[in-house]
């Protein structure tokens, strides 16, 4: 009765945390605060990277791309989650679910590739410093960033289409708080072995291969850093790489636990927790990881705030 009264036949019902109603209000407050911090942090990184001439470098070009990704990433899911947590209805339209699935998967796929590109940028800066301006020229950086976005959205088009086409036999109750591939495949009333194989293959290509390249790249970076004679330069290189590695760990660890496994073995509670990490926690923490561990970004933020203060006091 609850299903038929509160949603049309084309809507999906997102159970979310409805089995634990006492959690909904605290989670609403936590997600709202996290979303505000994610908006503030990522928008600040984008503006500072674009407006401060001292941050006009390939590294901050890719960092601003990452912030744009995280900004869109959280916006594709969190507002709907907040509505469902606070309101009596836990529904999302069919079109809204498909759009959310496509956008979220596209942005996640793009981030997998972008983090690998950022590792290559650090490799070129530290291991090939004399050739760095040539290797990472502006045109090449734009092409590399564009390639990650195009590849991510192309992958999402394939996976989302295959997921949406799976027969559900009228099942509309999704035991998740947003529309995601593993949760939607759980609604299938037919054999999904082909979809699971496809998901694992693409998951390995977009998660395990870039991760292996990142780890291999950092082996060479570590060797180069140890050869740097200046303690200050060595610490600066280590600090920059540590920020990137922390972001890589937070994103890849949780994403791999979700997408490089058969959806039939998908655990609803673990899936929800992992999705919270790569869908909310990581995009919220990323700008603060780069800001708090980076003197250049902190200095740029201070310059921007000081300039704004003097403009207002004149």
Phi and psi in degrees as a GROMACS rama.xvg file:
@    title "Ramachandran Plot"
@    xaxis  label "Phi"
@    yaxis  label "Psi"
@TYPE xy
-59.8801  -40.324  UNK-2
-66.9208  -46.914  UNK-3
-73.0453  -30.0683  UNK-4
-80.2927  -30.2167  UNK-5
-106.533  2.80804  UNK-6
-151.195  151.442  UNK-7
-78.3334  172.446  UNK-8
-69.7547  -15.1416  UNK-9
-96.1794  -7.95886  UNK-10
-85.305  152.478  UNK-11
-101.16  150.198  UNK-12
-107.195  121.184  UNK-13
-97.5166  106.241  UNK-14
-64.659  -38.3408  UNK-15
55.1723  -117.752  UNK-16
-114.012  27.1238  UNK-17
-65.9896  -19.4945  UNK-18
-77.1152  -9.52392  UNK-19
-130.125  71.9108  UNK-20
-59.8527  -27.3043  UNK-21
-67.6001  -14.8197  UNK-22
-87.4467  -17.235  UNK-23
-65.1363  -44.3883  UNK-24
-66.6006  -48.8428  UNK-25
-59.4555  -39.7986  UNK-26
-67.4061  -35.2845  UNK-27
-59.3989  -45.8677  UNK-28
-65.0161  -45.0371  UNK-29
-63.5411  -45.9541  UNK-30
-66.6539  -37.167  UNK-31
-64.4758  -45.5685  UNK-32
-63.8663  -43.8636  UNK-33
-61.4459  -40.2507  UNK-34
-65.6147  -41.3494  UNK-35
-62.8389  -44.0938  UNK-36
-63.8608  -39.2674  UNK-37
-63.881  -43.4588  UNK-38
-61.7452  -50.9583  UNK-39
-61.6292  -48.4477  UNK-40
-65.1329  -47.4362  UNK-41
-71.9032  -38.2687  UNK-42
-64.9061  -39.4646  UNK-43
-61.3531  -44.7421  UNK-44
-61.8779  -43.5985  UNK-45
-62.2451  -47.5491  UNK-46
-65.4627  -45.0943  UNK-47
-65.4236  -41.3202  UNK-48
-63.9694  -33.0805  UNK-49
-83.2491  -35.1629  UNK-50
-94.3864  -27.5787  UNK-51
-87.7339  118.364  UNK-52
-64.1335  -24.1982  UNK-53
-74.3089  -12.1086  UNK-54
-104.807  17.1776  UNK-55
-82.7588  77.7549  UNK-56
-144.897  161.659  UNK-57
-55.9625  -39.4041  UNK-58
-57.6313  -47.612  UNK-59
-78.8632  -20.8752  UNK-60
-63.1009  -44.7133  UNK-61
-72.8216  -34.4906  UNK-62
-63.5043  -40.0778  UNK-63
-67.4107  -33.751  UNK-64
-64.0218  -41.4562  UNK-65
-63.176  -40.5626  UNK-66
-65.8216  -39.4824  UNK-67
-62.7678  -42.0861  UNK-68
-58.6165  -49.5815  UNK-69
-65.5098  -35.0884  UNK-70
-62.2799  -47.1398  UNK-71
-70.0641  -35.2518  UNK-72
-57.3995  -52.2985  UNK-73
-69.3464  -37.9006  UNK-74
-66.9664  -24.828  UNK-75
-73.5473  -18.3324  UNK-76
-127.186  -40.9401  UNK-77
-63.1106  -45.7406  UNK-78
-55.5119  -42.8772  UNK-79
-64.7948  -38.5522  UNK-80
-62.7063  -41.8323  UNK-81
-64.1943  -40.9869  UNK-82
-62.3902  -44.7845  UNK-83
-69.8288  -33.3795  UNK-84
-70.1088  -35.1611  UNK-85
-92.9343  -30.9029  UNK-86
-91.3585  166.049  UNK-87
-73.759  -28.3317  UNK-88
-91.7773  141.057  UNK-89
-116.241  44.969  UNK-90
-111.139  159.638  UNK-91
-143.593  137.579  UNK-92
-66.1943  160.076  UNK-93
-59.4762  -46.3832  UNK-94
-62.7263  -40.4268  UNK-95
-64.4235  -37.954  UNK-96
-66.8453  -44.5407  UNK-97
-63.8872  -43.6173  UNK-98
-63.2129  -42.6676  UNK-99
-63.6595  -43.146  UNK-100
-59.1755  -48.3533  UNK-101
-65.7718  -48.3468  UNK-102
-66.3665  -45.936  UNK-103
-62.7362  -44.0759  UNK-104
-68.175  -37.7864  UNK-105
-63.9909  -44.7627  UNK-106
-68.4801  -38.8429  UNK-107
-64.0617  -42.329  UNK-108
-64.1415  -40.5673  UNK-109
-62.5088  -41.0424  UNK-110
-64.9321  -36.2866  UNK-111
-55.5911  -45.6011  UNK-112
-76.6324  -36.8066  UNK-113
-64.6245  -38.8261  UNK-114
-64.0141  -33.6505  UNK-115
-68.9074  -39.8184  UNK-116
-63.8069  -38.69  UNK-117
-65.8657  -34.6746  UNK-118
-66.1679  -40.6151  UNK-119
-63.6933  -38.3375  UNK-120
-60.6167  -43.5941  UNK-121
-65.632  -37.4509  UNK-122
-61.4871  -46.6986  UNK-123
-64.8334  -38.5379  UNK-124
-69.1121  -37.6641  UNK-125
-93.2221  -40.9427  UNK-126
-89.3953  -25.2855  UNK-127
-129.263  56.9426  UNK-128
-61.4559  -35.9061  UNK-129
-71.5152  -30.0901  UNK-130
-96.7023  -1.63412  UNK-131
-56.0642  -47.1891  UNK-132
-59.7116  -30.4096  UNK-133
-80.0863  -44.252  UNK-134
-63.7773  -46.1487  UNK-135
-108.309  54.2185  UNK-136
-71.5731  166.018  UNK-137
-59.8546  -42.5628  UNK-138
-63.3997  -42.5944  UNK-139
-66.4251  -38.696  UNK-140
-62.0161  -43.0766  UNK-141
-63.063  -42.8704  UNK-142
-63.8111  -41.9509  UNK-143
-66.1763  -43.9677  UNK-144
-64.8442  -43.6058  UNK-145
-61.6974  -39.1597  UNK-146
-62.0343  -39.1154  UNK-147
-65.7854  -41.8907  UNK-148
-64.8466  -45.5242  UNK-149
-64.3557  -44.1429  UNK-150
-63.5199  -42.1191  UNK-151
-62.3044  -44.4213  UNK-152
-72.448  -31.9485  UNK-153
-66.4141  -43.8649  UNK-154
-60.8295  -42.1827  UNK-155
-64.2299  -37.3324  UNK-156
-60.0781  -41.9753  UNK-157
-67.7198  -53.7723  UNK-158
-65.8722  -42.2063  UNK-159
-64.5059  -42.4104  UNK-160
-62.5212  -46.5918  UNK-161
-63.1767  -36.2611  UNK-162
-70.2702  -44.6057  UNK-163
-66.9808  -31.179  UNK-164
-77.6237  -10.123  UNK-165
-67.7236  127.786  UNK-166
-62.7914  135.653  UNK-167
-113.489  -7.35782  UNK-168
53.1482  41.8245  UNK-169
83.5747  -2.91258  UNK-170
-72.6839  128.301  UNK-171
-131.448  0.764661  UNK-172
-94.3307  110.154  UNK-173
-97.7976  120.559  UNK-174
-84.8499  65.3579  UNK-175
-159.304  176.239  UNK-176
-107.349  2.06813  UNK-177
-156.62  169.463  UNK-178
-81.6234  115.196  UNK-179
-136.559  153.108  UNK-180
-54.0831  -54.7847  UNK-181
-58.9078  -40.2787  UNK-182
-67.3756  -38.1279  UNK-183
-71.4754  -36.0752  UNK-184
-65.6746  -24.4634  UNK-185
-67.3897  -18.5555  UNK-186
-83.5755  -10.2876  UNK-187
-62.7518  141.201  UNK-188
-107.709  11.7369  UNK-189
-127.979  175.418  UNK-190
-66.7486  127.477  UNK-191
-112.219  22.5765  UNK-192
-61.5441  -36.7493  UNK-193
-64.9423  -44.9794  UNK-194
-63.2825  -39.8603  UNK-195
-66.4885  -39.6005  UNK-196
-64.1669  -44.2869  UNK-197
-61.8728  -41.9661  UNK-198
-63.2154  -41.6729  UNK-199
-68.1039  -40.1586  UNK-200
-65.1791  -50.1468  UNK-201
-66.7378  -34.6526  UNK-202
-63.2583  -41.1123  UNK-203
-65.6918  -41.5286  UNK-204
-65.0852  -40.1092  UNK-205
-92.1417  -14.3015  UNK-206
-115.089  -56.1734  UNK-207
-72.4704  -41.2309  UNK-208
-65.2639  -50.8989  UNK-209
-60.5836  -38.1412  UNK-210
-63.0896  -42.3376  UNK-211
-62.3481  -40.5512  UNK-212
-65.064  -40.0593  UNK-213
-63.2571  -47.2299  UNK-214
-64.5159  -40.7808  UNK-215
-63.7077  -40.3892  UNK-216
-61.0837  -41.2754  UNK-217
-73.9774  -17.8876  UNK-218
-65.1521  -46.4738  UNK-219
-65.8841  -38.6767  UNK-220
-63.6786  -43.3602  UNK-221
-61.3439  -40.6741  UNK-222
-63.4911  -40.6808  UNK-223
-69.6638  -38.8129  UNK-224
-63.9287  -39.226  UNK-225
-65.8144  -20.6266  UNK-226
-88.4575  -9.73235  UNK-227
-70.1038  127.737  UNK-228
-79.2633  -37.6555  UNK-229
-73.1386  125.165  UNK-230
-65.5902  -36.6032  UNK-231
-66.156  -44.7236  UNK-232
-66.123  -38.6189  UNK-233
-64.2878  -41.4946  UNK-234
-67.1315  -40.0124  UNK-235
-63.1491  -42.9011  UNK-236
-64.4262  -43.8855  UNK-237
-62.8322  -41.8142  UNK-238
-63.0406  -44.0926  UNK-239
-63.7805  -44.3449  UNK-240
-69.4041  -34.4251  UNK-241
-63.3539  -39.0975  UNK-242
-61.1296  -46.2442  UNK-243
-65.1652  -41.7978  UNK-244
-64.6033  -35.9241  UNK-245
-64.7962  -42.5595  UNK-246
-63.1278  -43.1361  UNK-247
-59.7919  -45.9247  UNK-248
-61.7955  -47.2807  UNK-249
-61.3656  -41.0081  UNK-250
-78.7192  -52.545  UNK-251
-69.2975  -39.617  UNK-252
-58.9252  -46.7523  UNK-253
-74.0402  -38.7655  UNK-254
-67.2293  -40.9973  UNK-255
-63.0612  -39.4366  UNK-256
-64.6111  -19.1158  UNK-257
-98.5616  -41.3531  UNK-258
-103.828  -13.6915  UNK-259
-107.381  61.3879  UNK-260
-163.43  155.056  UNK-261
-66.1758  130.607  UNK-262
-57.7496  -21.7285  UNK-263
-65.2775  -24.5679  UNK-264
-95.9217  12.0052  UNK-265
-65.54  121.031  UNK-266
-94.4809  124.685  UNK-267
-63.4769  -43.8273  UNK-268
-68.8608  -45.7806  UNK-269
-64.0299  -38.7402  UNK-270
-61.5639  -41.1802  UNK-271
-66.3206  -41.3918  UNK-272
-65.6476  -45.1388  UNK-273
-62.8789  -40.8229  UNK-274
-63.9403  -35.5286  UNK-275
-62.7071  -37.6642  UNK-276
-66.8412  -55.3639  UNK-277
-83.2447  -11.8833  UNK-278
-96.529  -26.158  UNK-279
-129.199  -53.3186  UNK-280
-62.9342  -51.7643  UNK-281
-62.236  -48.7616  UNK-282
-62.0654  -26.8968  UNK-283
-76.223  -38.6154  UNK-284
-80.4583  -28.5891  UNK-285
-51.299  -52.0582  UNK-286
-64.0086  -32.4703  UNK-287
-75.3039  -32.1559  UNK-288
-62.9981  -46.5555  UNK-289
-70.3202  -34.8386  UNK-290
-73.9352  -50.1219  UNK-291
-68.4853  -24.7745  UNK-292
-104.007  8.82019  UNK-293
-129.451  114.821  UNK-294
-66.9035  -36.1161  UNK-295
-63.5583  -43.3833  UNK-296
-68.2751  -42.498  UNK-297
-62.7391  -39.8419  UNK-298
-65.9314  -39.7783  UNK-299
-65.3  -39.8865  UNK-300
-64.022  -41.011  UNK-301
-63.8066  -40.9716  UNK-302
-63.1498  -42.0372  UNK-303
-65.2071  -42.9142  UNK-304
-68.059  -39.4673  UNK-305
-64.8071  -42.6109  UNK-306
-62.4458  -43.1298  UNK-307
-64.2382  -38.9396  UNK-308
-63.5419  -45.185  UNK-309
-67.5932  -33.8019  UNK-310
-64.0358  -40.7199  UNK-311
-73.3207  -29.3186  UNK-312
-85.0352  -9.77875  UNK-313
